[in-house]
Amino acid sequence: MTERNPVIVTAPGDREIVVERVFDAPRRAVFAAYTQPELLRRWFGPHGYTLTECVIDLTVGGHWRYVVRGDDDGSEMILQGYYREVDPPSLLVTTQVFGDVYIADNASLASARFDEHDSRTTLTITVRYATGEERDQMAASGMAEGMGQGYERLDDLLAAG
């Protein structure tokens, strides 16, 4: 499904990355897959990784935390933040940091917009990083490929209903 619904990544400013992806499902289903831990555990992360911890307090000011573990080597990636805006099923705005310690000065600001047309959802994620260097590191990290693999898993989950 990647060819039909590719991940499109752009860098419109010196600190932003925009990721866009279309899903063949209504936005309520895509929003639910992004906000319900039992669904997130089934798709989040690239191939060969498992979401081992998923905590979501889906309220403004609520904390969220994901721990993704490599199936082969046990390596872990921690991602966490706080919800700034929650408008189901159309918008999530969060802060986010990588790592076990949350430092507000290092937090990125991420918005996820879910737009539906003809029962298909366009997900647009815009991340504004604390620095241009952090944005450049993230862009070079293989982020788009990893997100694309997770989105393929999400396609399968959405198709299964």
GROMACS elastic network, one bead per residue, 0.5 to 0.9 nm:
[ bonds ]
;  ai    aj funct       b0    kb
    1     4     6  0.52288   500
    1     5     6  0.59636   500
    1     6     6  0.77973   500
    1   152     6  0.66495   500
    1   155     6  0.76566   500
    2     5     6  0.50830   500
    2     7     6  0.74688   500
    2   148     6  0.71758   500
    2   149     6  0.83970   500
    2   151     6  0.83717   500
    2   152     6  0.67294   500
    3     6     6  0.55162   500
    4    22     6  0.89817   500
    5    21     6  0.64221   500
    5    22     6  0.56413   500
    5    23     6  0.70364   500
    5    24     6  0.86954   500
    6    20     6  0.83291   500
    6    21     6  0.62746   500
    6    22     6  0.76124   500
    6   148     6  0.75291   500
    7    19     6  0.67108   500
    7    20     6  0.58125   500
    7    22     6  0.80454   500
    7   144     6  0.69506   500
    7   145     6  0.82987   500
    7   147     6  0.78585   500
    7   148     6  0.59697   500
    7   151     6  0.85446   500
    8    18     6  0.79835   500
    8    19     6  0.56283   500
    8    20     6  0.50853   500
    8    21     6  0.64598   500
    8   144     6  0.81234   500
    9    17     6  0.69356   500
    9    18     6  0.56077   500
    9    20     6  0.65083   500
    9   139     6  0.89027   500
    9   144     6  0.69527   500
   10    16     6  0.83994   500
   10    17     6  0.58167   500
   10    18     6  0.52081   500
   10    19     6  0.66447   500
   10    20     6  0.86481   500
   11    14     6  0.73714   500
   11    15     6  0.78183   500
   11    16     6  0.55997   500
   11    18     6  0.61417   500
   11    19     6  0.89064   500
   11   135     6  0.87684   500
   11   139     6  0.85718   500
   12    15     6  0.82632   500
   12    16     6  0.62256   500
   12    17     6  0.67817   500
   12    18     6  0.74030   500
   13    16     6  0.52530   500
   13    17     6  0.76856   500
   13   128     6  0.88844   500
   13   132     6  0.89403   500
   14    17     6  0.88270   500
   14   131     6  0.82641   500
   14   132     6  0.55704   500
   14   133     6  0.89855   500
   14   135     6  0.78497   500
   14   136     6  0.88323   500
   15   127     6  0.81634   500
   15   128     6  0.55453   500
   15   129     6  0.53346   500
   15   130     6  0.71795   500
   15   131     6  0.59562   500
   15   133     6  0.80086   500
   15   134     6  0.78993   500
   15   135     6  0.55814   500
   15   136     6  0.81347   500
   16   126     6  0.68667   500
   16   127     6  0.54938   500
   16   129     6  0.62445   500
   16   132     6  0.80089   500
   16   135     6  0.65817   500
   17   125     6  0.80974   500
   17   126     6  0.58466   500
   17   127     6  0.53705   500
   17   128     6  0.67653   500
   17   129     6  0.82576   500
   17   135     6  0.71039   500
   17   138     6  0.88403   500
   17   139     6  0.76525   500
   18   124     6  0.69096   500
   18   125     6  0.55860   500
   18   127     6  0.64334   500
   18   128     6  0.88774   500
   19   123     6  0.79893   500
   19   124     6  0.57390   500
   19   125     6  0.50617   500
   19   126     6  0.64686   500
   19   127     6  0.84973   500
   19   144     6  0.79171   500
   20   122     6  0.69181   500
   20   123     6  0.56207   500
   20   125     6  0.63461   500
   20   126     6  0.87011   500
   21   121     6  0.82838   500
   21   122     6  0.57620   500
   21   123     6  0.53383   500
   21   124     6  0.67128   500
   21   125     6  0.88108   500
   21   148     6  0.86491   500
   21   151     6  0.83064   500
   22    25     6  0.87728   500
   22   120     6  0.68798   500
   22   121     6  0.55403   500
   22   123     6  0.61224   500
   22   124     6  0.87421   500
   23    26     6  0.79835   500
   23    27     6  0.85545   500
   23    30     6  0.77221   500
   23   120     6  0.57192   500
   23   121     6  0.51471   500
   23   122     6  0.63738   500
   23   123     6  0.76772   500
   23   151     6  0.86031   500
   23   154     6  0.86617   500
   23   155     6  0.68321   500
   23   158     6  0.84406   500
   24   119     6  0.69632   500
   24   121     6  0.65444   500
   24   122     6  0.89654   500
   24   155     6  0.75942   500
   24   158     6  0.79230   500
   24   159     6  0.80583   500
   25    28     6  0.83323   500
   25    29     6  0.65793   500
   25    30     6  0.68640   500
   25   116     6  0.85706   500
   25   119     6  0.56684   500
   25   121     6  0.60484   500
   25   155     6  0.85861   500
   25   158     6  0.66288   500
   25   159     6  0.78487   500
   26    29     6  0.56322   500
   26    30     6  0.66577   500
   26    31     6  0.88056   500
   26   115     6  0.89056   500
   26   116     6  0.63193   500
   26   117     6  0.82101   500
   26   118     6  0.82219   500
   26   120     6  0.53780   500
   26   121     6  0.56985   500
   27    31     6  0.57905   500
   27    32     6  0.82746   500
   27    89     6  0.64253   500
   27    90     6  0.73768   500
   27   114     6  0.59473   500
   27   115     6  0.66415   500
   27   116     6  0.56827   500
   27   117     6  0.89816   500
   27   119     6  0.76269   500
   27   120     6  0.71993   500
   27   121     6  0.52206   500
   27   122     6  0.80681   500
   27   123     6  0.85738   500
   28    31     6  0.51157   500
   28    32     6  0.60251   500
   28    33     6  0.85895   500
   28    88     6  0.78438   500
   28    89     6  0.54348   500
   28    90     6  0.82070   500
   28   114     6  0.86076   500
   28   121     6  0.89663   500
   29    32     6  0.50908   500
   29    33     6  0.62186   500
   29    34     6  0.87390   500
   29    89     6  0.86310   500
   29   158     6  0.71753   500
   29   161     6  0.85276   500
   30    33     6  0.50587   500
   30    34     6  0.63822   500
   30    35     6  0.88426   500
   30    89     6  0.83990   500
   30   114     6  0.77827   500
   30   121     6  0.73977   500
   30   123     6  0.84539   500
   30   154     6  0.84361   500
   30   158     6  0.75371   500
   31    34     6  0.50811   500
   31    35     6  0.62703   500
   31    36     6  0.85732   500
   31    88     6  0.72283   500
   31    89     6  0.55559   500
   31    90     6  0.74559   500
   31    91     6  0.85064   500
   31   114     6  0.71072   500
   32    35     6  0.51384   500
   32    36     6  0.56875   500
   32    39     6  0.75654   500
   32    40     6  0.87247   500
   32    88     6  0.88310   500
   32    89     6  0.78644   500
   33    36     6  0.58751   500
   33    37     6  0.80410   500
   33    38     6  0.84274   500
   33    39     6  0.51695   500
   33    40     6  0.57107   500
   33    42     6  0.89047   500
   33    43     6  0.84131   500
   33   154     6  0.77523   500
   33   157     6  0.85077   500
   33   158     6  0.82396   500
   34    37     6  0.80131   500
   34    39     6  0.74917   500
   34    40     6  0.60447   500
   34    44     6  0.86786   500
   35    39     6  0.78832   500
   35    40     6  0.71250   500
   35    56     6  0.72394   500
   35    58     6  0.73079   500
   36    39     6  0.54521   500
   36    40     6  0.61300   500
   36    41     6  0.87120   500
   36    56     6  0.76406   500
   37    41     6  0.60398   500
   37    42     6  0.87597   500
   37    53     6  0.87799   500
   37    54     6  0.57134   500
   37    55     6  0.68922   500
   37    56     6  0.69625   500
   38    41     6  0.55208   500
   38    42     6  0.70167   500
   38    54     6  0.84646   500
   39    42     6  0.53389   500
   39    43     6  0.71097   500
   39    44     6  0.86429   500
   39   157     6  0.82151   500
   40    43     6  0.55597   500
   40    44     6  0.54419   500
   40    51     6  0.76824   500
   40    54     6  0.77194   500
   40   154     6  0.86183   500
   41    44     6  0.60094   500
   41    45     6  0.88760   500
   41    50     6  0.72257   500
   41    51     6  0.52538   500
   41    52     6  0.73529   500
   41    53     6  0.81920   500
   41    54     6  0.72621   500
   42    50     6  0.82658   500
   42    51     6  0.78966   500
   42   153     6  0.76505   500
   42   154     6  0.77987   500
   42   157     6  0.74294   500
   43    46     6  0.83803   500
   43    50     6  0.83387   500
   43    51     6  0.81480   500
   43   149     6  0.89965   500
   43   150     6  0.57229   500
   43   151     6  0.73125   500
   43   152     6  0.81767   500
   43   154     6  0.51808   500
   43   155     6  0.87312   500
   43   156     6  0.85338   500
   43   157     6  0.72533   500
   44    49     6  0.83835   500
   44    50     6  0.74319   500
   44    51     6  0.63202   500
   44    68     6  0.82891   500
   44   147     6  0.83598   500
   44   149     6  0.89102   500
   44   150     6  0.53368   500
   44   151     6  0.77702   500
   44   153     6  0.76539   500
   44   154     6  0.75918   500
   45    48     6  0.82454   500
   45    49     6  0.59213   500
   45    50     6  0.67183   500
   45    51     6  0.69233   500
   45    68     6  0.69711   500
   45   146     6  0.65850   500
   45   147     6  0.67505   500
   45   149     6  0.71746   500
   45   151     6  0.83663   500
   45   153     6  0.86352   500
   46    49     6  0.57940   500
   46    50     6  0.82812   500
   46   145     6  0.78898   500
   46   147     6  0.64742   500
   46   148     6  0.75564   500
   46   151     6  0.84501   500
   46   153     6  0.84771   500
   47    50     6  0.83416   500
   47   146     6  0.77120   500
   47   149     6  0.60715   500
   47   150     6  0.70112   500
   47   153     6  0.84126   500
   48    69     6  0.85808   500
   48    70     6  0.60172   500
   48    71     6  0.54099   500
   48    72     6  0.72123   500
   49    68     6  0.63359   500
   49    69     6  0.54270   500
   49    71     6  0.53577   500
   49    72     6  0.83338   500
   49    74     6  0.89398   500
   50    53     6  0.89444   500
   50    67     6  0.84006   500
   50    68     6  0.54825   500
   50    69     6  0.53319   500
   50    70     6  0.65306   500
   50    71     6  0.66883   500
   51    54     6  0.68544   500
   51    66     6  0.68351   500
   51    67     6  0.58163   500
   51    69     6  0.64102   500
   52    66     6  0.75996   500
   52    67     6  0.56654   500
   52    68     6  0.58027   500
   52    69     6  0.65086   500
   53    65     6  0.73343   500
   53    66     6  0.53454   500
   53    68     6  0.71629   500
   54    64     6  0.75198   500
   54    65     6  0.58263   500
   54    67     6  0.67158   500
   54    68     6  0.89287   500
   55    63     6  0.77368   500
   55    64     6  0.52958   500
   55    65     6  0.51558   500
   55    66     6  0.65685   500
   56    59     6  0.87805   500
   56    62     6  0.75370   500
   56    63     6  0.63867   500
   56    65     6  0.67315   500
   56    66     6  0.86672   500
   57    60     6  0.85103   500
   57    61     6  0.83947   500
   57    63     6  0.55107   500
   57    64     6  0.60681   500
   57    82     6  0.86459   500
   57    83     6  0.81972   500
   58    61     6  0.84615   500
   58    62     6  0.59509   500
   58    63     6  0.77370   500
   58    64     6  0.78529   500
   58    83     6  0.70451   500
   58    86     6  0.71506   500
   59    63     6  0.82362   500
   59    82     6  0.89043   500
   59    83     6  0.65017   500
   59    84     6  0.82678   500
   59    85     6  0.78692   500
   59    86     6  0.65265   500
   60    63     6  0.87745   500
   60    82     6  0.77283   500
   60    83     6  0.50816   500
   60    84     6  0.52288   500
   60    85     6  0.55996   500
   60    86     6  0.62577   500
   61    82     6  0.56895   500
   61    83     6  0.51635   500
   61    84     6  0.59489   500
   61    85     6  0.82520   500
   62    81     6  0.84835   500
   62    82     6  0.54641   500
   62    83     6  0.54518   500
   62    84     6  0.81534   500
   63    80     6  0.74675   500
   63    81     6  0.58164   500
   63    83     6  0.65021   500
   64    79     6  0.83934   500
   64    80     6  0.55015   500
   64    81     6  0.55176   500
   64    82     6  0.60257   500
   64    83     6  0.75771   500
   64    96     6  0.89502   500
   65    78     6  0.72718   500
   65    79     6  0.58239   500
   65    81     6  0.66286   500
   65    82     6  0.88012   500
   66    77     6  0.81123   500
   66    78     6  0.57856   500
   66    79     6  0.52539   500
   66    80     6  0.61861   500
   67    76     6  0.65669   500
   67    77     6  0.57103   500
   67    79     6  0.65214   500
   67    80     6  0.86326   500
   68    75     6  0.81888   500
   68    76     6  0.55168   500
   68    77     6  0.52037   500
   68    78     6  0.65083   500
   68    79     6  0.83506   500
   69    72     6  0.88292   500
   69    73     6  0.82760   500
   69    74     6  0.55865   500
   69    75     6  0.54762   500
   69    77     6  0.65569   500
   69    78     6  0.89102   500
   70    73     6  0.55877   500
   70    75     6  0.51002   500
   70    76     6  0.64333   500
   70    77     6  0.86559   500
   71    74     6  0.58548   500
   71    75     6  0.80953   500
   72    75     6  0.82422   500
   77    98     6  0.73191   500
   77    99     6  0.70545   500
   77   100     6  0.89087   500
   78    97     6  0.82955   500
   78    98     6  0.56153   500
   78   100     6  0.61108   500
   79    96     6  0.67330   500
   79    97     6  0.57687   500
   79    99     6  0.60201   500
   79   100     6  0.77014   500
   80    95     6  0.78762   500
   80    96     6  0.53413   500
   80    97     6  0.55523   500
   80    98     6  0.65723   500
   80    99     6  0.74998   500
   80   100     6  0.79487   500
   80   101     6  0.87938   500
   80   102     6  0.73655   500
   81    94     6  0.64203   500
   81    97     6  0.61901   500
   81    98     6  0.88833   500
   81   102     6  0.72947   500
   81   104     6  0.89890   500
   81   107     6  0.77753   500
   81   108     6  0.88855   500
   82    93     6  0.86409   500
   82    94     6  0.54263   500
   82    95     6  0.52915   500
   82    96     6  0.70273   500
   83    86     6  0.69072   500
   83    92     6  0.73437   500
   83    93     6  0.59930   500
   83    95     6  0.65660   500
   84    92     6  0.77065   500
   84    93     6  0.52714   500
   84    94     6  0.51354   500
   84    95     6  0.71303   500
   85    91     6  0.73756   500
   85    92     6  0.56126   500
   85    94     6  0.69148   500
   85   111     6  0.87310   500
   86    89     6  0.85803   500
   86    90     6  0.84770   500
   86    91     6  0.61201   500
   86    93     6  0.66356   500
   86    94     6  0.87218   500
   87    90     6  0.57910   500
   87    92     6  0.63508   500
   87    93     6  0.88850   500
   88    91     6  0.62033   500
   88    92     6  0.77280   500
   89    92     6  0.85255   500
   89   113     6  0.87486   500
   89   114     6  0.68845   500
   89   115     6  0.88713   500
   90   112     6  0.81274   500
   90   113     6  0.56690   500
   90   115     6  0.65205   500
   90   116     6  0.87644   500
   91   111     6  0.71140   500
   91   112     6  0.56662   500
   91   114     6  0.61708   500
   91   115     6  0.88887   500
   92   110     6  0.81121   500
   92   111     6  0.56209   500
   92   112     6  0.51382   500
   92   113     6  0.66723   500
   92   114     6  0.87086   500
   93   109     6  0.72717   500
   93   110     6  0.56469   500
   93   112     6  0.63497   500
   93   113     6  0.85831   500
   94   108     6  0.82721   500
   94   109     6  0.58900   500
   94   110     6  0.52806   500
   94   111     6  0.63741   500
   94   112     6  0.85786   500
   95   104     6  0.83228   500
   95   107     6  0.57960   500
   95   108     6  0.54706   500
   95   110     6  0.60285   500
   95   111     6  0.87257   500
   96   102     6  0.83955   500
   96   104     6  0.88288   500
   96   106     6  0.85865   500
   96   107     6  0.52464   500
   96   108     6  0.51699   500
   96   109     6  0.63703   500
   96   110     6  0.70282   500
   97   100     6  0.86055   500
   97   101     6  0.82328   500
   97   102     6  0.64384   500
   97   103     6  0.75306   500
   97   104     6  0.83126   500
   97   106     6  0.68283   500
   97   107     6  0.50511   500
   97   108     6  0.64148   500
   98   101     6  0.82214   500
   98   102     6  0.81597   500
   98   107     6  0.85024   500
   99   102     6  0.72149   500
  102   105     6  0.89909   500
  102   106     6  0.81029   500
  102   107     6  0.77386   500
  103   106     6  0.55276   500
  103   107     6  0.65203   500
  104   107     6  0.51259   500
  104   108     6  0.86359   500
  105   108     6  0.86654   500
  105   130     6  0.74833   500
  106   129     6  0.81691   500
  106   130     6  0.58041   500
  106   131     6  0.85935   500
  107   129     6  0.72128   500
  107   130     6  0.63653   500
  108   127     6  0.65872   500
  108   128     6  0.55634   500
  108   130     6  0.56322   500
  108   131     6  0.89161   500
  109   126     6  0.81222   500
  109   127     6  0.56315   500
  109   128     6  0.51852   500
  109   129     6  0.66339   500
  109   130     6  0.82771   500
  110   125     6  0.68222   500
  110   126     6  0.55599   500
  110   128     6  0.63714   500
  110   129     6  0.85264   500
  111   124     6  0.79003   500
  111   125     6  0.55205   500
  111   126     6  0.52758   500
  111   127     6  0.65258   500
  111   128     6  0.88759   500
  112   123     6  0.67034   500
  112   124     6  0.56651   500
  112   126     6  0.66335   500
  112   127     6  0.88012   500
  113   122     6  0.79129   500
  113   123     6  0.56788   500
  113   124     6  0.51733   500
  113   125     6  0.64122   500
  113   126     6  0.85158   500
  114   121     6  0.62563   500
  114   122     6  0.58484   500
  114   124     6  0.67086   500
  114   125     6  0.89182   500
  115   120     6  0.82145   500
  115   121     6  0.53929   500
  115   122     6  0.51482   500
  115   123     6  0.65192   500
  115   124     6  0.81727   500
  116   119     6  0.61489   500
  116   120     6  0.54713   500
  116   122     6  0.63109   500
  116   123     6  0.88266   500
  117   120     6  0.53970   500
  117   121     6  0.64608   500
  117   122     6  0.80799   500
  118   121     6  0.83364   500
  127   135     6  0.86938   500
  128   131     6  0.84361   500
  128   135     6  0.78397   500
  129   132     6  0.68944   500
  129   133     6  0.86595   500
  129   134     6  0.63268   500
  129   135     6  0.56651   500
  130   133     6  0.85710   500
  130   134     6  0.68965   500
  130   135     6  0.79538   500
  131   134     6  0.52928   500
  131   135     6  0.64899   500
  131   136     6  0.87790   500
  132   136     6  0.61532   500
  132   137     6  0.86225   500
  133   136     6  0.50306   500
  133   137     6  0.61588   500
  133   138     6  0.85964   500
  134   137     6  0.50779   500
  134   138     6  0.61725   500
  134   139     6  0.85755   500
  135   138     6  0.51666   500
  135   139     6  0.61296   500
  135   140     6  0.86709   500
  136   139     6  0.50600   500
  136   140     6  0.62111   500
  136   141     6  0.85810   500
  137   140     6  0.52007   500
  137   141     6  0.60696   500
  138   141     6  0.50430   500
  138   142     6  0.76195   500
  138   143     6  0.65026   500
  139   142     6  0.68966   500
  139   143     6  0.64070   500
  139   144     6  0.76875   500
  140   143     6  0.73670   500
  141   144     6  0.82970   500
  142   145     6  0.54074   500
  142   146     6  0.62638   500
  142   147     6  0.86296   500
  143   146     6  0.51668   500
  143   147     6  0.60150   500
  143   148     6  0.84348   500
  144   147     6  0.51305   500
  144   148     6  0.59901   500
  144   149     6  0.86524   500
  145   148     6  0.50080   500
  145   149     6  0.62908   500
  145   150     6  0.87343   500
  146   149     6  0.51908   500
  146   150     6  0.63516   500
  146   151     6  0.86131   500
  147   150     6  0.50674   500
  147   151     6  0.60403   500
  147   152     6  0.86159   500
  148   152     6  0.62357   500
  148   153     6  0.87815   500
  149   152     6  0.50994   500
  149   153     6  0.65768   500
  149   154     6  0.87431   500
  150   153     6  0.50989   500
  150   154     6  0.62544   500
  150   155     6  0.86956   500
  151   155     6  0.60617   500
  151   156     6  0.86258   500
  152   156     6  0.65157   500
  152   157     6  0.88064   500
  153   156     6  0.51577   500
  153   157     6  0.63646   500
  153   158     6  0.87474   500
  154   158     6  0.60706   500
  154   159     6  0.84580   500
  155   158     6  0.51723   500
  155   159     6  0.60596   500
  155   160     6  0.85888   500
  156   159     6  0.51281   500
  156   160     6  0.62183   500
  156   161     6  0.88285   500
  157   160     6  0.52014   500
  157   161     6  0.65947   500
  158   161     6  0.51715   500
